[in-house]
């Protein structure tokens, strides 16, 4: 079991987008819970390119509470990209992530810690009943199908934005620089000890979700094509079944010719077969194109996020931890310089 003192030193990471109305209440509820529960904590608010007064609201909270730190991104990078930025800035042994819309109740944070103490490295707060619409729930199910293939665990069905994990897991993706980010997939780079607890899921207290139908579909596609081979496997299966269908049609044509002395008549029959096979070919080409497009974007070396400003004590973006590849490279460079003639 983890040492209790360390277990109750934590970093709260919140991606913020158009949430100036909810941030004061979020801060009030988080501090009300952690003042009694945690020995040390910080709240990292990452403004993901908001076009309202969210950054000013973050600055106001920083002035009121020295435990709050603000990071402002240059542009909207996406929820998971903003989370990656905040996770890399975390200073304490346990990191907790939650949304800015108060649908993840801060009062449930102790329940996540209790599950961590049972030996898990990552614990999700699985909602008892989600307060989303039909389309978002559908996209969420597609995403979890992809995650289940990556995680190889039934816990993929319980993945949510409300999660607690041991901060050292970020060492497994310290060098990750792809613009396509999924925190849940990155966590699988460091552990397979996932757990979940049932928590309350509240309705959105203010504003409206920034997830449009297009964004939901894009996110689901990013998960499906960015981290798994499921689409390629589907294309292979579609090709196999169409080939089987072609063999059956050929057998039917030959049987008709041998028994009736004529071929199968009808333009509609031929047009249907051509449409089926052409559709499957285009479907497979489209999937292959998606993968090639992702390879191309990866070669452009576009960063997952770019920081514009800090509020509060930025310190270092994150404290060095044992086994950190970046720290190891820096140490090697220093040793190399000191070993040169005249080096200091």
Secondary structure, 3 states (H helix, E strand, C coil): CCCHHHHCEEEEEEEECCCHHHHHHHHHHHHHHHHHHCCEEEEEEEECCCCCCHHHHHHHHHHHCCCEEEEEECCCCCHHHHHHHHHHHCCCCEEEECCCCCCECHHHHHHHHHHHCCCCCEEEEEECCCCCCHHHHHHHHHHHHHHHHHHCCHHHHHCCCCEEEEHHHHHHHCCCCCCCCCHHHHHHCCCCCEEEEEECECCCCCCCCCCCHHHHHHHHHHHHHHCCCHHHHHHHHHHHHHHHHHHHHHHHHHHHHHHHCCCCCCHHHHHHHHHHHHHHHHHHHHHHHHHHHHHHHHHCCCCCCCEEEEECCCCCCCCCCCCCHHHHHHHHHHHHHHCCCCCC
